[in-house]
Amino acid sequence: MYGMGTFTCIVPVFHGRKEPSFMIKHGLNTEHHAVTDLFATFIYNPGGAIVKWYRDTFAAEEHRKAQKNGTDIYDTLFRELPDTPSRSLVLPHFSTMGPPDFIDNSCGMITGLYLNSQRGEILKGIIESATYSLKESIDALPKTGFQVEEYRPAGGGSKSEQWVQISADIMGMPFTKLRVTEAGSLGAALLAGLGSETFASPEEGIENMVTVTGTVEPDLKKHSEYSERYEKFKKMWPVVKDFCISLNA
């Protein structure tokens, strides 16, 4: 699952419980899945909350007007995203970070700003950088024996074709879209079906309740461009670590 809500969150699901000390070494926890004999780990950061902060900071009045008119300000804001990778890189430490370091004493930072920078570049930089942050943990997964084959986006952000496409381009992996994007509610309903014996197995419940509507394939040219930006992003925290922690002191 690739959650795109308040927290951007990847939840790899796997058979067989790994040795805790081995998982912790890579900054990963192990949780029991609701389905017997399955386990999950959580890779997350506050990317969705930062997008909301951007909305409330850079488009507060437009958001209020959109609410009165019953329209979605995100439609307007996402139309402003540049087609190319953003010149802005964002350190997404606006709140506590997840794996691998669980940083809680830093602060956010926006770099790559110029006099001709547009606000759409900043929003795209937020989305890209939150995705880069997740990718750092995903790149470490093969060391634990896990291999992601596809992502299934869920949550409010998954309704945005642009956000899903950016994520697919950065990850270089297909994103399989579902008819119901609120995975938590759907999962709870599926478990209720199991508990009431409406379904004889999780597989039967999935067959009856989960509908795939299409697949978003990564643009390999853009993936290459994002890979170059990703390498720059990885250098960002080591360079500013001491400074950001000192600001939070």
N, C-alpha and C positions, 0 to 999 in steps of 0.2 A: 504494500500500500504506500502511495506517495500522497501524504496528507498536505493539503494546501489551505489550511485554516489559519487561526491565530498563530499557531506554530506550524512551520513547514516541518514535516515529520515523515521519515521513511521507516517502515516497519517490516523488516525481513522476517519471514515465518519459516521455521525449519523443523525437521524431525531430529530427535536425539539431543538430549541436554549436553551442552559443552561444559567442560571443566571450568568452574567460576573464575579461578585465578587466571586461566588462559584468556577468557573473555575480558576480564578487568584490565589485563595487560594492554588490550587494544581499546580501552575506554568503552566497552560494551556491557550492558546488563543482560540478564536472561529472565524472562517472565513466562509464566505458564499461559498458554493460549486458552481461550474458552473451549476449544475442541481438544478432546483427549489425545495425548501423545504428541501434541504440537507445542512449540515454544516460539517466542518472539523476542526481538530486541528493538530498542527505540533509538533512532538517530534524529536529532531535532535541533532547531534554532528558532528564534522569534521572528522569522521572516515575514509572516503574515501580519503580525502586530506592527512591524516597521512599515509595511505598506499602508496600514491603517493610520499610523502616525503621519506618514507622508500626506495622506488624504486630508487629515484634520489640520495639518500645518500649512500645506501648499495650496489647498483648495477648499478651505473651510467655508467660505461664503457660497461657493458653487455647490458644495455638498448640501448646505442648508436649503438652497433653492431647489436642488434636485429632489430632496426629500419632500418638499411641499408639492412639487409637480408629479411625484410618484415615479421619477426616473432614477436611473442608476448612474451616479457620477463616475464610477469606474469605467463605464463605457467610453466616456469622454476622455478620461485620463489615459486609458490604454491606447486610444487612437493617436496620442502624442508620442508614443514610443518610437524611437528611431529604428530603422530596419537593420542597421548594423550594430555590432556590440557597442555598448556604451563606453564613452571615454572615462566615466566615473567608476571607481571601485569603492565599495562601501565595507567597512569593518562592521559586521552586524552584531556588535556587542551592546546593543541598546538595552538588553536585559540578560538574564542568566543564559549561558550557552550550554548546549548538550555535549555529546561525545565529540572528540575523544577527551577533551580537557575540562569540561564542566566549569568554564570560566565565569566567575560571579563578581570580580573586582575590577572590571575594565570599563570601557565606555565606547560608544559608537564613534565612527569617523567616516566622513565623506571626502574622497580625494578626487583629483582629476577634474577640477572646476576651472572654467575659463570665462572670460567676459561674454563669449557667445554661447555658453552652455544654456540649454533649454531645460525646463523642469522635467520634460519627458525623459531626458538622459539620466536624471537623478533617479527617477522611478525605475527605469530599466536597470540602472546600476544596483539598486536595492535588490531587485528580483534576481539578477544575475549573481550577485555576491552571496546572497542567501543560498543559492543553488550550489555555488562553488564550495561553500562551507560544508554542505551535506556531502558533496563529492569527495572531500578529503577523507571522510569516514568510509564511504563506499569503496574508495580505492584500496582501503586496508582490509576489506572483507575477504578477499581471496586468501589472505594469510590465516583466516579463521576457518577456512574450508567452505565458505558460503559463496555462491555465485548468483547474482541477480540476472534474470533472463528478460524480465519486462517489469514495467511499473503500471500500477492502476491508480490514477489520480482520484482523489476524493476531497470533499470540502468545498467551501465557497470559491476559492481560487481556481478550482478545476473547471468552473464554468467558462473561464476565459480561454479562448482558443490560443491567444497570444502567449499567455503565461505557460500553458501546457507545452506549446511548441518551443518556447525558449528553454524549458526544462529538458525536453527531449533532445534538443540540439546540444545543450551543454553536457548532458549525461551520455549522449551518443547511443541511446537505447530507445526502443519503442514504448509509447505510453498507450495502454489499452483503455479506452473510455467506456464508461458504464452509463446505463440509462438513469440510475439513481446515484447521485453524487454524494448524498449524505450517508456515508458508509456506517457511521455509528448507529444511526436509527435503523438502517436496513439490517445490520448485524444483530441488533437487539430483537428485531422482529423475527429474524431467522432462528435465533436461539429460543424465542417463545414458541415457534413452530416445532422445534425439537422437544421442548419441555412438555408441550401439549400432545405430543406424538402425532401431530399433523404430518410431520416428516419423519421417516424412519432413520435418516442419516443426514449428516451435514451435506453430503454430496447431493442428496435429493432436494434439500432445501435450496442449495445454490442453483441447481438446475431449474427450479421453479421460480426463484426470486431474483437472480442476477442475470441481467441482459447486457451483453456487449454491443455497443453501438458503432464502434470503429476503432481504428488504430492511428495514432499520430506517429509518423516515422521521423527520425532525425534527419535534418539537412546536413549531409556530411561536410559540405563546404563550410557551413557556419560552425559545425562542430570543431573543425580545424582552427577557425578564427577564435572561437571561445577557448580552445585549449591553450592558445597563446596568452589570453587574458588570465586564464586560470593559473598559469605558472607565475604570473605577476601577483595575483591574489595571494598565493601561498607564501610569498615573501613579505607580505604586508604586516602580519601580526608579529613575527620575530623582530621586525624593524621598529615598530611602535609600541611593543609590549610594555617596556618600563615606563614610557611616557604616559600611556593610557592608564596604567595602574596608579601612577603618581597623581593623575588628575582625579581619580576616584578616592584618593586617600582622605 
